[in-house]
């Protein structure tokens, strides 16, 4: 059989160890799904387009590159929220779209005849995805496919951002030359890295209270080992942004905790805010960092997005991999300073009494080992998730910068294909409402995530942001628009095929449910009921 356009895309993806294509197939991209078997790729059909995007994002975060294809127009625009989050949080997802044919476009232009799912504009999807990807292009002919696809995938891998490829629906099965060689994925250094590293290392040695804050890009570019050498070589305090939690094992001299303002632990906040030199490597700045970054320019060094800025000076080009490598080399040129002792979490209380937020996270913390990948949602408990004692490296995944609720449940689908760790989702009931159908995908494909839904009947995070006084007054009523329709979550999960679903109201029962879920190789749902007026320890 002739090598085709669909084959070309799949061949390039499999060269980079992508073995799963997420999506909701449609006529415009059916030929792509038909071709996956010949390339050893599993097509995972999700319960919604949004879930497909989140799943591809979770897979990319776990494995390094993901791929997704849904219907043009209705599917693509539904999924754009997920890809927007991937763009913000440096997750390289290849979005593949079967676009209109030449005949479709001619009919639209000449006769005002809409093609399927068209808005009446010829480039709706392409234009929209240019806003949330690092590269977006259309291939109208088979001859154009290698250039469009190679540029897109190279950009995704080197820039750690999603990309968009639109293929004329009529050319999927057209003959196409096979890839001629590997993609050029090496990122050339800017030539400034050695000098910048020497300057930064000198500043760290001269400072009295320096601290290195590790961000997302360190994990995305595989620089954790070099960072460990840097920290040890300089004897410096170190902290991580929430997105980078567990990029290195948490503990040991210098460990200062997860910095996730405004609810970081007092010890972590003190270490970061009192640092006379703060070196932020690969950090994506969420809104909660605004006062830190704007108010501390003269004590901050930043390196992200291929740029370095030292104490308010002009930004300079620098490739982060070369920079961190050079910093690690600089670190061993002199003896390290004595590093301060680690900031260790307090010991958990015994499992006793009715469930509270505190006990949910304490019991989860007790259950954690290196087999789990913790995937918290954006919800009232995210500050508590920041302090979970995650074991080992790469045991945590969250979307805390984009902060779209519901990400966790669907991202766990993708993560379950991309890592050997077992996803342990911790989600509010409001977020679960958004992507609950992902349980169906888990069952259909025999995946094993464990989903804990903290059930308090309200969008509690929104209530907290709007009127936090509600939580300190047991007789207060929540805002009417944050009240959720009550679901029977256990019955719902059973209807989707989840056989291990239970609801718990005590700490001891949560321990038992976690143990039962761990002993099973199937997906599980645990509904942890807490009082609507209860707050996590970090917020109370």
N, C-alpha and C positions, 0 to 999 in steps of 0.2 A: 504493500500500500504506500501511496505517496505521503511524504512528510508534509504536514499541514500547518496553517497558522496556529490552530489550537495546540498542536504538538510542540511548536516552537515555544509558546508561553510556558507550557508544563515542563518542558525540558529545562528551560532556564530556572524555573522554580526548584525542580528536584536537584539540580546541580548545587543548590544552596540548602539542601536538606529539608525543603518544604515538602511534607508528605500528606498534607491535609488541605483541602479546599472547602471553605465554609460558604454557605450561601442558601438562597432560595431560587432554584432554577426557573427560568422563563424561556419563552420561545427564542428571544434574541440571543441568549447565551447557552442554549441547550447543547450545541455541538461541543462546547468546552467541557461540559459535564459528561458527555458521551465519551470523551477522549481520556478521562482521568485514569481508567483502569489500565491502559497500556503503559502508563508511566508510574504505576505503583502508588498513585495518589488516592486517598480516601476522600470521597465527596461527603461532607457532613451537611445535611439539609436541616436547617434550624426551624424553629416555630415562628420566627418573624425576621424581617429584614434587619431590624435594630439588633436583635440577638446575634445575627450573623456577623454584624460589624463588631460588636463587643467580643464575640468569640474569637474572631480573627485577631483582634487586639490582644486578648489574653494569650493566645498562642504565640504571637510575635514577642510579647514581653517575656514569655517563658523560654522560647527557642531561638529568637533572633530575627525572624522574618515570618510574616503571615500572608495569607491570600484569601480574598473573598470575592464572590460574584453574585449579584442579585439582578432583578429586572431593572431595565432602564426606567427612568422617570419615577414611577411609584416606589420602586424598591430603593433606588439610589438616593432619592430625597428623604426617604424614611430613615436610611442608614447614616445620613450625613452627620448626625449628632455623635455617633460612635467614632467616626473618622476625625471629627473635630477634636475629640479628646485624645486620639492617638497622635494627632499633629502637635498639640500642646505638650504632650507628655513623652514625646520622642519614641513613639512605637512604630516600627517600620512595617506597614501593611500595604500590600499591593492590591489595589481595588481594580477589578476587571469588569468592564461593562460591554455588553453587546449593544452597539449603538445603531442609529438609523443607517439604512443603505442609501446609495446614491439615488435610487428611485424614490425612496421615502422623502429625501430632502428636496428632490425636484418637484414632487407633488405638493409638498408644503409650500415651496417658493412660488410655483406657477399657478396652483389651483386652490391653495388654502386648505388642502386635505391633510388632516392631522395623522401622523403615524401613531402607532400604539403607544399609549402613555405620554404623548407629547403635550407640552404646554402651548404649542404654537410657535415656539422658538426653536431654531435648529440646534442650538448648543446649550440647552438648559443644564444638563448634567455636567458637561465639560466646564462651563462657566462656574457653576456652583462649586465643583471640586477643586478648581484652582484656588479657592479661598482657604481650603483646609488640607492641601497637599503640597509637597515640595516640588512636584513635577506632575503636570497633567497634559496629556496629548491624545489625539485621535489618529488612528491608522485607517485610512480610507482604502488602501490597496495592500495586497500581500507583500509587495516589494518594500513597503514602508514599515512593515511589522518589526523586522529585526532591529532597526534603529530606534523605533519608539519604545519597544519592550526593553532593550538593553539599557537605554538611557534611564528609563523609569526604575528598573530594578537596581541598577548601580547607584542611583540617587537614594533609593530607600535604604540600601545597606550602608552607604557612606555617610549619609546625613541623619540616619535614624528617624526618618519621618515617613508618613504614608505617601503613596503616589497613586496616580490614576491613569489607567490605560483604557481607551475606548476603541473597540474594534467594529468596523462596518459589519453588520450582521450577515452579509452575504459572502464574506471571505473566510469564515472560520475553517472551512474544509478546502480552501484553495491551496495549491502547492506552495511550499515555502522552504527555502534552504534551511538545513539544520544549523544550529549554532556552530560557529567556526572555531571557537576556543573559549576559555574561561573569561568571565567578565573582569575588567580592570578595577578591582576593589581596593587596592592599596591607596591610602590617603597620603598625598605628599606633604611633608612638613613645610611650614612657611619659611623656615630658616632662622626664625627668631627664638626658637624654643630653648636652646642652650643658654643664651644670655638671660632670657626671662627667668629660667629656672634658677640660675645663679643669683639673680637679684632677689627672687622670692625666698629662696633658702636663706640668704643673708638676712632678710627682714625677719624671718621666723627665729633665727638664732639670736638676733638682737632684741627681740621682744621679750617682755617679762611674762606675759600671759597669752601666748599665741594659741589659736585653736583652728583646726582644719575642719571645715564643714563639707561633707561629701554629698553629692547630688546624683540625680538620675543618670546623667551621661556616663558616670563611672561604671555603672552596671551595663548600660547599653553597649559601650565600647569594650567591655571585657578588661577593665583596668584595675580590678580589685586587688590583684596580687601586687601590682606596682604601688598602689596606695598603701597597702600593708607595709611594704618596705619603707616607704616614705615616713609613715607614722613611727615605725620602730626606729628608723635611722635618726630621726630628729628628736625623739622622746617628747612628742607633742600631744596635747589634748586633741581629741577628735569627737565629732558629733556627726549625725546624719540628718538630712532632710527626710521627711516622712516617706517620700517616694523611694528613697534609697535605703530604707530600713532593711537590715540583714544583708546588704551588699558585702559586708564583712561580718564575721561572728561578733556578737555584741558582748563586750566584756574586756577584761585585761586593762593594764595600766593605760591611763589616758582616756578611756571610754567615758563620755559625758552624757550619753543618752540621746534620744531622738528630739530634734528641735522642730516643734510644730506649734508655733505660737497661734493664738494667745494662751494655749492650755498645756504648754510643756511643763515638766516637773520644775519646781523651784531650783533644784540643783543644775539642771540643764540650762534653764533660762539665765541663771547667774553666770554660768561658765561662758555662754555665748555673749551675753551683753557686757560682761566685764573684760572680755578679751581685748587686749590692746592691739592685736593684729588678728583679723578674721580672714582666713584664706578659704574661699568658697569655690570648690572644684566641681564643675558639671552640674551646678544647681539651677533648676528652673524656679523662678521666684513666684510663688503664689501671692495673692493679695495680702495675706497676713504678714508678708515680709516687707511691706511697703515702708514702714517707719524704720526698720532695721537698715534697709539698703539706702534709703534716702538720707537718713540721719547719721549714718556712720561711714560716709564715703572715705574719709581720711584715714580710716583704720581697716579698710576692706580691700582685699585682692579678689578679683573674680576671674574665672575662666569658664566659658561656655560658648556654644555656637561658633566655635572657631575664633574667638576673640579673648584677649586678656586685658584687664584694666587694673592698674596698680594705684591704689590710694587716690582715686579721682583723676588720674591722668588720662590721656587719650587712649582709646581702645587700639590694641595692636593685634595683628593676625597671629594666630598660633594654633596648630593642630593639637587637640587635647591629648591624644595618645602620645605624641612625641614630647609634649610638655611634661606629662606625668612621668614618663620614662626618664626624662632628664632630671626631674625633681628627685626621683628615687636614687639616681646616681649621685646627685649633689648631697643627698642626705647622709651618705656613708663616708663623706670626706672629712668628717669631724666626729668626735664622740658625741653620743646623744645626751641631752639633758635628762635628769631623772623625771620620769613622767608621773603625774599625780595618780593616785589610786582611782580605780574605776568607780563610777556611780552605779551601784547595784540596786535592783528593784527590791522593795520590801517583801518579806515572806507572806504568802497568801494565808488568809484566815481559814479555819476549818469549814468544811461544807456543812452549813447549818441554817435552818429556817427558810422562809419564803425567798424566792429569787429577787435579787436586785441587780441593777447594772453591775455594781461592784462584784457581786458573786458570779455573775455570768462570765466576766472576764477573768476573775481569779480561777474559776474552775477550768476554763479553756486554757489558761496559762499552765495549770498543773498537768493538763493532758498533752501539752505540746511536746513533740520530739522531732527529730530530723526527717520524719516521714511526711510531715504536714507542710502545705503551702497555705498560709493564712491570707485570705482574700476578704478584707473588710469593705463594706460599702461606704458611701457618704451618708452618714447618719449620726445620731446623737452620741454614739459610742466611738466615733473615730479617734478622739483623744485617748480613750482607754486602749484602743487597738495599737496606738503608737507605743504604748508601754508594755505590750505583751512580750514575754520572754521567748521570742522566736529562736529556734536552735539552728546553728550552722549558717551557711550562706544561701542566699536566694530563696528564702522561705517566706517571703511577704510580697504581696502585690496589691496596689491600690491606685485609684484614680483621684487623688486628693487635690490636684490642681484644677482639673476640669470640673470635678465634683458633680458629676451627673448621677443621680440616684438610680439604682438598678443595675449599674455596671457590673457589680460583683458576681451576681448569679450567672449571667451570661458569659462573662469573662472566664469563669470557672470551667465552662464547657470547653473553651479553647485551651485553657491551661492544662486540662486533663489529658489533652492530646500532645502537649508540648513539653511536659516535664514528668519525671518519675515521681515527684512529690504529689501527694493527694490533696486537692483543694479543700480547704475548710473555710467556707463562706460564713461571715457574720454580717447580718443585714437587718435593717429595720423593716417593719411590716409595710411601710409606705414604699420603700425601695423594692421590696419583693413584689408588690403589686405590679411594678413596671415590667418585669421580665420573668414572672413566675413560670411562664410556659417553657422556659429553658429546662425545667425538670423533665419535660417530655423528651427533649433531645438527649439528656443524660440517660434516660431509660432506653431509648431506641438504640443508642450506640454502646450500651453497656459501660458507661462511664461511672466513676465512683465518688464524685464530690459529696461532701457532707455540708448541708446548708442549715445554719442556725438562724431562725427568724426571731428577733426580739419583738414581741407582740405587746404593744401598749395602746393600740387603737387610734393613734394620732400620728400625724407628721410632726414628731416631737422636735426635730431639729428646727423646723420652721417656727414652731411655737416658742422655742427657746430664743431664737433670734428676734422674734417680734415682741414677745413679752415673757421674759424669764421669770417674773414674779409668780407666774402660774405654778411653778414647781415647788415653791415654798409655802403655798397655801392650799391645803388639802381640799378645801371647799370651792376653790376657784374652778371655773369652767374654761375649757380651751376655746380658742377662736373657732367659730363654727366651720370655717373653711379648712381647718386642719384635721377635722375628724374624719376617720376612714370608715368605709363600709366594712363591717366585721365579716371576715372570712372564716370558714371552718378550714384552716390550713391543712389539717391532717386528712380530711375528706377530699380536699382538692388534690393533694399529692397522690392519694390513692387512686383517684380518677385518672391521673396521668401515668399510673403504673409504678409509683414508688411504693414498695411494700414495707419499707422501714421508715415509718413516719409516726412521730409521737409528740405529745404536748406535755411540758413539764412546768411545775410551779415551785419546786424547791431545789436547793443547791444539790442535795443528795441525788435527787432524781435526774438532774442534769449530768452528774458524774456517771450515773448508770447508762443514760442515753448515749453519751459520748463513747463509753466503753463498748456498748452494743454496736454503734455505728462503725467503730474502728475494727471490730471483729468481723464485719461483713465486707464483701468486696463490691457491694452495690451502692448506688446513690441513696442518701438518707436525708430526711428532713426532721429537724428538732425545733419545735415551737417553744420558745422560752418566754413565758408570760411574766411581765413585770407591771408594777403599779404605774399608771399614766403620769403620776406626779414624781416619780423617781428620777434621779439624775445620776449619771456616772460620777465616780469619785473626783475626776479631774474638773468637773463642772459644778459640783455641789458645794 
